[in-house]
């Protein structure tokens, strides 16, 4: 996906315009994102600058281009001094004063036809209705779209700030999550009237710039009106596609791949849509060559983009390739050592890989750059969790939430810590808050299932496990949890289906090939989890389907040597003969050698239990030689030695009796 010199220069100038426009409206995160992308573009050579001679003059110095609409340009020139005052107040975080520069409270109340106090409460809005136009309402002021956006955005941010101030302590007795942003009603009513007025005036109005649609979309999201919000946000990116904030809002609204496919044709066809599709797919935990290729194509255009490199690392992370994800994050940290964004994900990877020195270094680095960033607190919390200092970990996760109540990682990880502290009530509440922040967070759904399973409330646990499995259908761990829960509920038939799905999912990650045929049969050459195979066999045994149980027990034992079996005798054949040559130690030394060679799992508790079941089965069917061989191997493994010795004695006694009878 390489660009010509002319296209690269046009893209550079467009990103410069985006940075300026977002900065003018105090959309700092969107401006930062566009600036980072701009900085990731390779510097053009002197020869490439000659291409600017063929470009329109508006592309050459975008930072100084005026508004192309004459009416809007006249309004912006007229109110320049007031706009500069309002922006300065916003930068100083005086949001109410900023809004009052263009929309004083008294005139705002007259415009909306309601009292100020009544308009800023939910009850007042429900009483008036958002689309009711009272006789006392005044016409909307004639101000530019840029100034109007800044005023209404400041009012919404003011409401968010007051909401945070009125909220109780994190997880406190009064922290019920019922505090709302009281300014949303005012902003929503104003924008509703503004859009209605534009529709009534038809083609006699200046073209929209896309930012007020973005603001209205954000308000509708907070009001839980997702359908209307998505409509306005799509319209916003059609009008101005370089506001990454609007794309992120759309990403958060999309919960299914089908929904993403429905929205994609409505989006502008440019590089921003390409970036959005890759990012949204990763957020939906999609894997595959298409997404990887899309990211690689984008990295050709933006080789050092921290955003795209982070997405590449997250793609590996969601694909369960933690080593590759760790390497990508390590390279990203080398390129941008002061960048804290997404380092909470990096700390999760280091935690799972048990890389304590690297996690300690990362925690120290984040603390030295900015201790009071939510990501820094999450990294430090993960470090203390790895040290088993769970109380300190909870302290830092709570600090992260004090800084940002929508910090998803902090809610989920705090739930994990409360599970470790045996505080199931607090764990459930933490997971529920994580789900409220992002319903696509499968870790929170899975954590809820685990917590309810600890409480032996299996029906609740099953529901949450199914939610997690729906979000991660190719993650065997999710289906294994569903199957285990069904097993405890006595629903063996459904449990077997779920556990077979777990085997299929693990095969998808390990070899990108199905371990099931079209009829649901298992390819015995595939390496599978012996624990899952043992569970399936045990459920078949309870259902008195001994032949199926025997087949899965044989598969379980075969995993010691890579999952290879043959059809001779009881289905164990040569694999058992190979196993018999390994040392019989408790720590599975021989099995460890095979794991290192990549041949199988070696001796495990699960395979030993399966071997014991097969030995007893051989006794029941009077196959005493097989029973004797299996019991002998159990003695060599050092697992259930006394019972294995008793089986050996009984098998040899039966064989002697059989020999005497034959003679």
MIRO-40312 format. One record per residue (C-alpha): residue in one letter; x, z negated, y negated. Coordinates in steps of 0.5 Angstrom, whole numbers, plus 500, padded with zeros to 3 digits. Layout:
MIRO-40312
AXZY/...
***
This chain:
MIRO-40312
X500500500/X505502495/X504504488/X506509484/X510507477/X504509473/X499505477/X504499477/X505499470/X497500469/X496494474/X501490470/X498491463/X491490466/X494483469/X496482462/X489483459/X486478464/X491473463/X490473455/X482474456/X482468461/X486464456/X482465450/X476462454/X480456457/X480458464/X486456465/X486456473/X484463473/X489465467/X495462471/X493465478/X493472474/X500470471/X503468477/X501475480/X503479474/X510475475/X510477482/X510485480/X517488481/X520489474/X520496472/X526500472/X528504465/X525511468/X519508470/X517506462/X517513461/X511514465/X507510459/X508516455/X502519459/X498513458/X492511453/X495507448/X490501450/X495500456/X501499452/X500493448/X494489452/X496482449/X494485442/X488490443/X482488440/X475488442/X472495444/X465493442/X464494434/X459489434/X462484438/X469485434/X465484428/X463477430/X469475433/X473476426/X467473422/X468466427/X475467428/X477460424/X471456428/X473459434/X481457433/X478450432/X474450438/X479452442/X484447439/X479441441/X478444448/X485444449/X485437447/X480435451/X475433446/X469437449/X463435446/X466436439/X468443442/X461445444/X458442437/X463447433/X458453435/X452449438/X451442435/X446438438/X440438433/X440446433/X441446440/X435442441/X431446437/X433452440/X431450447/X424447444/X426440447/X429433445/X436432446/X435426450/X430430454/X433436455/X439433458/X436429464/X433432470/X426429469/X426432462/X428439465/X423438471/X417437465/X419443461/X421448466/X427452465/X423458463/X418455458/X418458451/X415453446/X413455440/X418450436/X424454439/X428458435/X432464436/X439464439/X444464434/X448470433/X455468435/X460472440/X460472447/X467469447/X465463443/X458462446/X462462453/X467457450/X461452447/X457452453/X463451458/X466446454/X459442455/X459443462/X466440463/X463434458/X458433463/X463433469/X467428465/X462424464/X459424471/X466422473/X466416469/X459414471/X461414478/X462408482/X469407486/X471411492/X467409498/X464403494/X457400496/X454404490/X458410491/X452414494/X454421491/X447421486/X450421480/X449428477/X452432471/X446432466/X449437461/X447442467/X440443465/X442444457/X447450459/X442453465/X436453460/X440456454/X443462459/X436463462/X434464455/X440468453/X439473459/X432474458/X433476451/X438481453/X433484458/X427484453/X432488448/X434493453/X440498451/X440495444/X445489445/X452489446/X455490453/X456484457/X463481458/X462478465/X464471463/X457468461/X455471468/X460467471/X458461468/X451461470/X453463477/X457456477/X451452474/X447455479/X452453485/X452446482/X444446482/X444449490/X441455488/X446459492/X442466492/X441467485/X449464484/X451469488/X448475485/X450473478/X457472480/X457479484/X455482477/X461478473/X466481478/X463488477/X464487469/X470483469/X474484476/X480480474/X477473473/X479470480/X475464478/X469468480/X472471486/X473464488/X466461487/X464467491/X468465497/X466458497/X458461497/X460465503/X459461510/X459467515/X463473517/X456477517/X455475510/X462477507/X460484510/X454484506/X457482500/X463487500/X459494499/X457491492/X464489490/X468493485/X473497489/X480495487/X486491488/X482485487/X476486492/X482487497/X485481495/X478477496/X477480502/X483478505/X483471502/X475470504/X477472511/X482467512/X477462509/X473464515/X478462520/X478470522/X485472526/X487479528/X492485526/X487487520/X488481516/X495481517/X496488515/X492487509/X497481507/X503485508/X500491504/X499486498/X506483499/X509490498/X506490491/X507483490/X513481494/X514474491/X506472490/X506465492/X498466493/X499471498/X505468501/X500461502/X495466505/X500468510/X502462512/X495459513/X493465517/X499463522/X496456521/X489458523/X491462529/X495456532/X502458531/X504452527/X512454528/X511461524/X506457519/X512452518/X517457517/X512461512/X511455508/X519453508/X520460505/X515459500/X518452498/X524455497/X522461492/X517456488/X520449489/X516446483/X509449486/X505443489/X499448490/X497448498/X503443500/X497439503/X496444508/X504444509/X504437510/X499437516/X503442519/X509438519/X505432521/X502436527/X509438529/X512431528/X517433523/X518427520/X525428516/X521434513/X515431511/X519425508/X523430504/X516434502/X513427500/X519425496/X519432492/X512432491/X512425488/X518427484/X514433481/X508430480/X505423483/X498424480/X496430483/X491430489/X496434493/X502430492/X497424494/X495427501/X502429502/X505422501/X498419505/X500424511/X507421511/X505414512/X500416517/X506419521/X509412520/X503409523/X502405516/X494407516/X492402511/X497405506/X495412508/X488410506/X490408500/X494415498/X488419500/X483414496/X488415490/X487423491/X480422491/X480418485/X484424481/X479429485/X473428488/X472435491/X479434495/X477436502/X484434505/X483427503/X476426505/X478429512/X484426513/X481419510/X476420516/X482420521/X485414518/X479410519/X478412526/X485410527/X483403524/X477403528/X472403522/X467408525/X462407519/X467409514/X470414518/X463417519/X462417511/X468420510/X467426514/X460427511/X463427504/X468432507/X462436509/X459436503/X465439499/X466444504/X461446510/X466450513/X471445514/X471445522/X475439522/X470434519/X465437524/X469435529/X471428527/X464427526/X463429533/X469424536/X466418532/X459419535/X462420542/X466413541/X460410539/X457413545/X452417542/X453423545/X447427543/X449426536/X456428538/X454434541/X451437535/X457436531/X461439536/X457445536/X457446529/X465445529/X465450535/X461455531/X466455526/X472456530/X469460536/X476462539/X478455539/X478452546/X479445543/X472445540/X469448547/X472443551/X469437546/X462441547/X463441555/X466434556/X460431552/X455435556/X459432562/X458425560/X450427558/X449429566/X448436564/X454439568/X451446568/X451447561/X458443561/X461448566/X459454561/X462451555/X469449559/X469456561/X468458554/X474454552/X479457557/X477464554/X478462547/X485459549/X486466553/X485469546/X490465542/X495466548/X495473550/X489476546/X486478552/X480475556/X481471562/X474472564/X471479567/X464482565/X461477570/X465471568/X470471573/X477468572/X483472572/X488467576/X494470573/X492467567/X496460565/X490455563/X489448562/X489444568/X485439565/X479444563/X480446570/X479439573/X473438569/X470444571/X471443579/X469436578/X462438575/X461443581/X463437586/X457433583/X453439583/X455439591/X458446590/X464445594/X466452595/X466453587/X469446586/X475448591/X476454588/X477451581/X481445584/X486450587/X487454580/X488447577/X494446582/X496453581/X498452574/X504448576/X507454577/X504459572/X497460575/X499464580/X495464587/X494468593/X488468598/X492465604/X489459607/X486454602/X488459596/X494455595/X499458599/X506459597/X505456590/X505449594/X511451598/X515452592/X512445589/X514441595/X522443593/X521439587/X524432586/X519427587/X519423581/X514419576/X516423570/X515430573/X522432572/X521438577/X515440573/X519439566/X524444569/X519449570/X516448563/X523450560/X523456564/X516458562/X513458569/X508453569/X506446567/X509442572/X506436575/X501433571/X496428572/X490433573/X494437578/X495431582/X488429582/X486436584/X491436590/X488429592/X481432592/X484438596/X487434601/X481430602/X477436602/X482439608/X480432612/X473433611/X473440614/X478438619/X484442616/X489436618/X495440617/X494442610/X491435608/X498432611/X502437607/X498436600/X498428601/X506429603/X507432596/X503427592/X508422595/X513426592/X510426586/X509419585/X502419584/X497415588/X502414593/X498409597/X492413598/X496419599/X500415605/X494413608/X491420608/X498422611/X497417617/X490419618/X492426618/X497425623/X493421627/X487426628/X493432629/X495428635/X488426638/X487434637/X493436641/X492431646/X485433647/X487441647/X493439653/
***
